[in-house]
């Protein structure tokens, strides 16, 4: 069984769910990752694509994501 917890927050576009999931054990300590489910409508509205990299930032106690700047291509 994969341990997790979730918190649901209702906003203008519906419900967003934060989940805590077991990732791995290292040196007898469990480590977790957090997953946020974003409604497809919002992903489409923002023009985001699957596997797109986003940079998280906390601003005024809010979690904000921005599109990650692409690194310059090497020749």
C-alpha positions in Angstrom: 0.0 0.0 0.0 1.3 3.4 -0.9 0.7 5.9 1.9 -0.7 9.3 0.9 -2.8 12.1 2.3 -4.8 14.6 0.4 -6.3 18.1 0.9 -8.9 19.4 -1.5 -9.3 23.1 -2.1 -12.3 24.4 -4.0 -11.6 27.4 -6.3 -13.1 29.1 -9.3 -12.3 26.2 -11.6 -13.3 23.3 -9.4 -11.4 21.2 -6.9 -7.6 20.8 -6.8 -6.1 17.9 -4.8 -2.7 17.8 -3.0 -1.5 14.3 -2.3 1.5 13.0 -0.3 2.9 9.8 -1.7 5.7 7.6 -0.6 8.8 7.9 -2.9 11.6 5.9 -1.3 13.5 4.9 1.8 17.1 6.0 2.4 19.1 5.4 5.5 16.0 4.0 7.2 14.1 7.2 6.6 11.0 7.4 4.4 10.9 10.2 1.8 7.7 11.5 0.1 6.7 13.5 -2.9 3.7 15.7 -3.3 1.4 15.7 -6.3 -1.2 18.3 -7.3 -3.9 17.3 -9.7 -4.7 20.2 -12.0 -8.0 20.1 -14.0 -7.5 19.5 -17.7 -9.5 22.7 -18.4 -6.9 24.8 -16.6 -4.0 23.0 -18.3 -5.6 23.7 -21.7 -6.4 27.3 -20.8 -2.7 27.9 -19.9 -1.5 26.1 -23.0 0.6 23.7 -21.0 1.7 20.4 -22.5 2.4 17.0 -21.0 6.0 16.8 -19.5 6.4 20.6 -19.7 8.8 21.8 -17.0 7.4 24.4 -14.6 9.2 26.4 -11.9 7.3 26.6 -8.6 7.5 29.7 -6.4 5.7 30.9 -3.3 4.3 34.5 -3.5 2.2 36.0 -0.8 1.4 32.5 0.6 0.3 31.2 -2.8 2.0 28.5 -4.9 2.7 30.0 -8.4 4.1 28.1 -11.4 5.8 29.6 -14.3 7.0 28.0 -17.5 10.6 27.1 -17.2 12.9 29.1 -19.5 14.6 26.9 -22.0 18.3 26.5 -21.7 20.3 27.7 -24.8 20.9 25.0 -27.3 24.5 23.8 -27.6 26.0 23.6 -31.1 
